[in-house]
Amino acid sequence: MSNGHTHHQTDVVIVGAGPVGLFAVFECGMVRLNCHVVDVLDDVGGQCTALYPEKPIYDIPGFPRVAAAELIVRLRAQAAPFKPVYHLGEQVQALEPETGGFWRLTTSKGTVIQAKAVVVAAGVGAFGPNRPPIDGIEAYEGKSVFYYVTQREIFRGKRVVIAGGGDTAVDWALSLSEIAAQVSVIHRRDKFRAAPESEARLKTLAKEGKIDLVVPYQLQGLEGADGQLTSVIASSLDGAEKKIAADMLLPFFGLSMSLGPIADWGLALERNQVAVDAATLATSKPGIFAVGDVVTYPGKLKLILTGFSEAAIAARSAYALIRPETPLHFEYSTTAGVPDA
């Protein structure tokens, strides 16, 4: 974490502490570049931490199956020997060029970081839940209304209502049906926008009485006091209402995503993504590189493993910019090793 000072100078500042941002710390460290990392979320991991920490990922090399949260723990441990400084819960508000080839980055908390190179690893950019238009829902948020599941166990023995019809809603209905006292799913149609096998399993559990499908209905209102729900009101298309006893509500209506302040940095964009040179991951601004889902180039694949490769390329591109007088001698990690954490 940040040491409390508001002004810092480093080799590279990484914007975004998701999986690709964390691996960029490691790759920069392997070429002896020091890093500071800024992320608007209060913890590292990006969407892996905020949206689906317990969901399995199957396409990480060497891991037939790994939970998103475990992947983040391992990536942070991998970066730890290089002693990155994290500035969490801070959004980058301004990025300006300075004399001497530095970039000056200022955050929402007034932190100033000067760096010779910037690596944007912002994933999908700023994201947040699409909140249902229900009066008074704010009073329940974070207490009995949740837009993300970060700890599955808190739903054990609870009466849970899930609203939505996509993969997230269906996946969590299936998962929580194993531990919750009751799971009800509100959706405006009988057809779900989820993987066919998941939808089939959902309907099988409904027939077995393990999940209550409230269809075709939509979320209408909440009842409770002091932030604690007692019931959720659903209404049909013809106006009929149904009251569902509930301890917790999970509205899954997708995410609102945008580049946020990144859009104002003057970088060349294509379809709301940062355009880069695939050979160097350089953006249109000298000294600013970008990796991961935030970037686009011909043949780009939006996969975590692609982002890992991009992080390695960007680190070496940053080294060539920062240490032009000292050509980088390529070494494999088996030869170079890493410092003790």
N, C-alpha and C positions, 0 to 999 in steps of 0.2 A: 504494500500500500504506500501511498504518498507519505513522505516524512513530515508533512505539515507546512513546508515552505511553499511559497506561491510562485517562485521563479526558479526554473530549472534549465539546464543546458545538457543536451545529449546528442548521440549520433543520429538516432532514428526515433521518431515518434510514430506509434502504430495506433490508428484510429479504429477501434473495434476489438473486443476481447472474446470473440467467438472462437471456434476451433481453429479457423485459418489464421486469425490474429495471434493466437497463442503459439501456433507452430511457426509463425513468422518471427516471434521472439527467439525461438530455438535456432532457426536458420540464420538470423542476424548474429546470434551469439557464436555460432560456429565459424563465422568470418570475423569475429572479434569486434562486433559493433554493439554498443550499449543501447538499450531501449527503454523508453517510457511508453505506457499503454493507457489510452483513454477510452472509457466506455460509459454510456449514459445509464446503463443498468447498474444495480448495486452489487452485482457479483459477476465473475467471469463466466463465459460459456454461451452468451448470446441466446439464440433460440433453443439450443440444446438444454440450457438451464431453465429458461423462462417458460418454454412451451411444452417440451416433451422429455423431461429428464429421465423418465423410466421407460421410454419407448426404445426398442432395440434397433440398432443399425447393423446392416449385414454386409456393407461393401467397404469396410475399412480393412486394408490389407493386413493379414495376420490375425484378424479377429473374426472368426465365423459369425459371432454375434457379440455385440457390446452395447450396453445401455448408454444412452446419450450422456447421462451424468457421469458415468464411469469414464467415458472417453475424455471428458473435460478434466476430471481429476488427473488422469494420466498425462494429458497434454500440459497441464499446469506444472506437474512434477518434472516433466521433460524440460520445460523452460526454466525451472527454478535455479539450476546451477549458474545461469547467466544474470541472476539478480535483477530482473526487470522491476521497474517502479510502476505500480498500478495507480491510476487516478479513476476510481469507480464512482458512479453516481454523478458524473460530470459530462456535460455535452459540449462538444467543440462548437464555439460560437463564431470564431473568426480565425482565418488562416491567411497570413500576409507575408510577402517576401521582405527580407531585411538585407542590409549590406553584409558582405562577407560570405554570401552564399547560404545564409540561414533562412529558415522559415520560422515565423513566430506564430505559435498556436495559442489561442486564449479560450478558456473553458467557461462554462456557466457559473463556476464558483470562483472565477478570477485567477485561476492558475494559469501561468504563462510558461510555455515550454519552447525553447529555441532548439532547432534541430537542422542538420544539414539535409536530411531526407525525411519524407513522410510516406508511410505506407497505409493506404486506406483499405481496411479490411472490414467494412461496415455491413457485410452480409446483404440483407434486403433493405438496408437503411434503417431509418427510425420506424418502429412498428408499435402498434397498440391494438387493443381489441375493438371491434365494432360493437358498441354498447347498444342493447335494445332500448327503444324509446319508452321506458317505463318510469312514471313519476316516482321519485323517492328512492330509486335503486341505489343511489350513491350512499345512502345511510347503511346499506347492507354490504357494500363492497369491502372485501378483505376480512369480513367477519363470517358471513354465510353465503355471500355471492362471490364466486371466483371465476376469472376468465382463463386461468391457466391451472394446471394440476402440477404442483411441484413436489408434493408429498402425498402419495397415494394413501398412506396409512391413516391420514386424518379423516378419511371418509369411512373408516371401518365402523360398522354398526349404525350408520347414519341413514336417514331417508334422503336420497339424492334425486334431484330432478335435473335432467340434462335437456337443454333446448338447442335444436339444430339438427341438420340432416346430412352433414358431410363426414369425411373420414374421422376427424377429431371427435365428433360427437359419438359416432358409432364405436370407435375403438375404446373410448373411455367408458361407454355404457357396458361393453363386454368385460373390460377389466374390472370395473367397480362392482359389477354384479357378483364377483367372487367374494367381496368383503363387506359390501354395504347391506344394511337391513332391507332396503328397498331401492330400486332404481326405476325411475319413470323417464321416458323419452318423449318430449313434445316436438312434433314436426308437422308442418302444414300439408304434407303429402304422405301417402302410404309408401311412395318410392323414395329411397335414400340415395344421396350422391356419394356413395362409399364403394369400396372394393366389393365386387359381387359376393365373394366368399364371406366377407364380414357382414354384409347385409343378410345373407342367408342364415348365418349363425345367430344374428340379432333376432330374427323372426322365429327361429327355432326356440331360443330361450324365452321369447314372448309366449309361444304356445305352451311351453312348460311352466309358465307362471313365474319365471325368475326375473323377467323384465316386463314392465307395464308400458306398452306402446300407446301413447295418447296422440292418435292421428285420425283425421286431419284436423289438427288444432294449432294454435299459435299462442305464444306467451302474451298474457294480457295484464297481469298485475301481481303484486306481492302482498302478503300479510305477515305481520310480526311486530316486534318491538325491540328497541335498543340494539338494532343491528342484527337481531336473531330472527330468522324466518320461522314461521309456523306453517305456512302453506303458500303454494303458488297457484295463481288463477290462470287457466287456459281457456281460450274461446274458439269455437268452431267458426267456419266461414258464414254460417247462418245466424251467428250471434249467441248460440248456446254456450253456457259457461260450465267449467268443471273445476272443482277445487281439489288440489292434490296436497296432502300432508307432506311437509318437507322441512328438513333441517338445513339443507344446502342446495344451492342452485348453481349450475354450470352452464352459462349461455355461450354457445360456440357458434358465433356468426361470422367467423373469419377475422382477418386482420386488416387494419388500415396501415398501408405502408407508403413511405415516401423517403426521398433522399435527405430531407430536412435541410440543415445548413449547408450540406455538401453541394447542393444544387447551386449555391451562390458563390462557389469558389472559382468559377470561371473555367472549369474543366470541360473538355469536349464530351458531350453526352449523346447517347443513341438510345432512344426509347427508355428514358429514365434510368439508364445505366451508364457507367463511366467507360468511355472508349479508351483502350490501351493498345500498345504494341505488344503482340503476343510473345515476341522474342525477348523483351526486357521488362514487360509489365509497366512501362512508363506511360504516364498520362500525357496530355497536351501541355502540361506545366512542368518545366525542368525541375527535378528533385522530388516530384510527387509521383508515387507509384500506387497501383491499386491491385488487389487480389480478391479472389473469392466470388461470391454471387453478385457483388456490386458491379463487376466488370463485364464487358462484352468485347468480343473479337471473333473473327471468322472461325467457326468450328468449336466455339466455347461450349463446354459441358458443365452444367450446374451440379457438380458433385463435390463433396468435401475433399475427396482424394485429388481432384483437379486443383482445388484451392491450395492443398498442401504443396503440390508441384509448383504452382505459381509463387508461393511464399519463398521457396528455395531460389527461384529465378530472381524475384524482386530483391532478396537480400544481397545477392551477388551484384545486381545492377546498382544497388545503393552503395555497396562497397567501392565499385569502380568510380562512382561520383565523389565519395567522401575521401578516399585514399588513392587518388589518381597517380601519386608518385610511387606507390608500392603495389606493383602488380600482384594479384591474388594467385598464390600457388594452390592449385586444386588438390584437395585431399579428401579421401573417403573418411567417414566418421570412425571406421575401425582403426584407421591410422592416427587421426587427429585426437580422438577421445574427447571427453568433456571434463570440465572442472568439477570437483566435488561440490555438491550442493551445500 
